[in-house]
Amino acid sequence: MPYGSTEELPDSVKDNLPPHALEIYKEAFNSAWEEYEDKSKRRGNESREEVAHKVAWSAVKKGYEKDADGIWRESENY
């Protein structure tokens, strides 16, 4: 179930990430969704969707981090 827009992302994502991070999440999710279609490429019993969400969060964390108040901000190293 690739996402066509950031508006389609789960509320837990939309309610926490800034706009640019939402785009990163969507693109990473969609890419992983395609890459991990074959179950043999996934670890254990993880579903395709679980893997895609993990990849998407990992992509966001490369450029964003939570500040002391728990708000996602662009990383200084990004």
C-alpha atoms as a printed R data frame, in Angstrom:
   type eleno elety resid chain resno      x       y      z
1  ATOM     1    CA   MET     A     1  0.000   0.000  0.000
2  ATOM     2    CA   PRO     A     2  2.302   2.748 -1.172
3  ATOM     3    CA   TYR     A     3  1.324   6.280 -0.223
4  ATOM     4    CA   GLY     A     4  0.363   8.752 -2.945
5  ATOM     5    CA   SER     A     5  0.675  11.791 -0.711
6  ATOM     6    CA   THR     A     6  1.770  12.723  2.793
7  ATOM     7    CA   GLU     A     7 -1.905  13.192  3.701
8  ATOM     8    CA   GLU     A     8 -2.333   9.424  3.391
9  ATOM     9    CA   LEU     A     9  0.373   8.642  5.966
10 ATOM    10    CA   PRO     A    10 -0.711   7.258  9.347
11 ATOM    11    CA   ASP     A    11 -1.728   9.860 11.929
12 ATOM    12    CA   SER     A    12  1.148   8.767 14.164
13 ATOM    13    CA   VAL     A    13  3.506   9.978 11.446
14 ATOM    14    CA   LYS     A    14  1.580  13.030 10.214
15 ATOM    15    CA   ASP     A    15  1.028  14.356 13.725
16 ATOM    16    CA   ASN     A    16  4.715  14.263 14.624
17 ATOM    17    CA   LEU     A    17  6.894  15.113 11.647
18 ATOM    18    CA   PRO     A    18  7.507  18.415  9.860
19 ATOM    19    CA   PRO     A    19  6.576  18.634  6.141
20 ATOM    20    CA   HIS     A    20 10.001  17.807  4.697
21 ATOM    21    CA   ALA     A    21 10.383  14.803  6.995
22 ATOM    22    CA   LEU     A    22  6.943  13.596  5.870
23 ATOM    23    CA   GLU     A    23  8.167  13.619  2.276
24 ATOM    24    CA   ILE     A    24 11.269  11.658  3.272
25 ATOM    25    CA   TYR     A    25  9.096   9.138  5.127
26 ATOM    26    CA   LYS     A    26  6.699   8.708  2.204
27 ATOM    27    CA   GLU     A    27  9.440   8.240 -0.377
28 ATOM    28    CA   ALA     A    28 11.414   5.814  1.802
29 ATOM    29    CA   PHE     A    29  8.279   3.822  2.633
30 ATOM    30    CA   ASN     A    30  7.267   3.547 -1.019
31 ATOM    31    CA   SER     A    31 10.760   2.504 -2.066
32 ATOM    32    CA   ALA     A    32 10.981  -0.134  0.665
33 ATOM    33    CA   TRP     A    33  7.489  -1.361 -0.196
34 ATOM    34    CA   GLU     A    34  8.756  -2.210 -3.668
35 ATOM    35    CA   GLU     A    35 12.157  -3.515 -2.552
36 ATOM    36    CA   TYR     A    36 10.792  -5.928  0.047
37 ATOM    37    CA   GLU     A    37  7.933  -7.396 -1.968
38 ATOM    38    CA   ASP     A    38  9.767 -10.738 -1.958
39 ATOM    39    CA   LYS     A    39  9.406 -12.270  1.511
40 ATOM    40    CA   SER     A    40 12.869 -13.826  1.266
41 ATOM    41    CA   LYS     A    41 14.359 -10.305  1.443
42 ATOM    42    CA   ARG     A    42 12.739  -9.695  4.860
43 ATOM    43    CA   ARG     A    43 13.978 -10.836  8.258
44 ATOM    44    CA   GLY     A    44 11.952 -13.285 10.290
45 ATOM    45    CA   ASN     A    45  8.207 -13.026  9.984
46 ATOM    46    CA   GLU     A    46  7.997  -9.265  9.464
47 ATOM    47    CA   SER     A    47  5.358  -8.160  7.039
48 ATOM    48    CA   ARG     A    48  6.149  -6.045  4.027
49 ATOM    49    CA   GLU     A    49  4.396  -3.115  5.701
50 ATOM    50    CA   GLU     A    50  6.368  -3.480  8.958
51 ATOM    51    CA   VAL     A    51  9.654  -3.467  7.077
52 ATOM    52    CA   ALA     A    52  8.649  -0.463  4.976
53 ATOM    53    CA   HIS     A    53  7.713   1.549  8.093
54 ATOM    54    CA   LYS     A    54 11.029   0.660  9.757
55 ATOM    55    CA   VAL     A    55 12.950   1.753  6.671
56 ATOM    56    CA   ALA     A    56 10.954   4.987  6.511
57 ATOM    57    CA   TRP     A    57 11.638   5.872 10.152
58 ATOM    58    CA   SER     A    58 15.310   5.083  9.655
59 ATOM    59    CA   ALA     A    59 15.438   7.452  6.679
60 ATOM    60    CA   VAL     A    60 13.832  10.237  8.709
61 ATOM    61    CA   LYS     A    61 16.284   9.709 11.565
62 ATOM    62    CA   LYS     A    62 19.217  10.309  9.195
63 ATOM    63    CA   GLY     A    63 18.182  13.949  8.808
64 ATOM    64    CA   TYR     A    64 15.952  14.668 11.789
65 ATOM    65    CA   GLU     A    65 16.096  14.198 15.530
66 ATOM    66    CA   LYS     A    66 13.808  14.866 18.469
67 ATOM    67    CA   ASP     A    67 14.647  17.911 20.543
68 ATOM    68    CA   ALA     A    68 14.386  18.096 24.348
69 ATOM    69    CA   ASP     A    69 10.639  18.744 24.022
70 ATOM    70    CA   GLY     A    70 10.120  15.681 21.820
71 ATOM    71    CA   ILE     A    71  9.612  17.716 18.639
72 ATOM    72    CA   TRP     A    72 11.238  16.481 15.444
73 ATOM    73    CA   ARG     A    73 13.750  19.020 14.112
74 ATOM    74    CA   GLU     A    74 16.209  18.924 11.262
75 ATOM    75    CA   SER     A    75 19.525  17.581 12.510
76 ATOM    76    CA   GLU     A    76 22.462  19.979 12.581
77 ATOM    77    CA   ASN     A    77 24.485  17.402 10.662
78 ATOM    78    CA   TYR     A    78 21.947  17.151  7.836
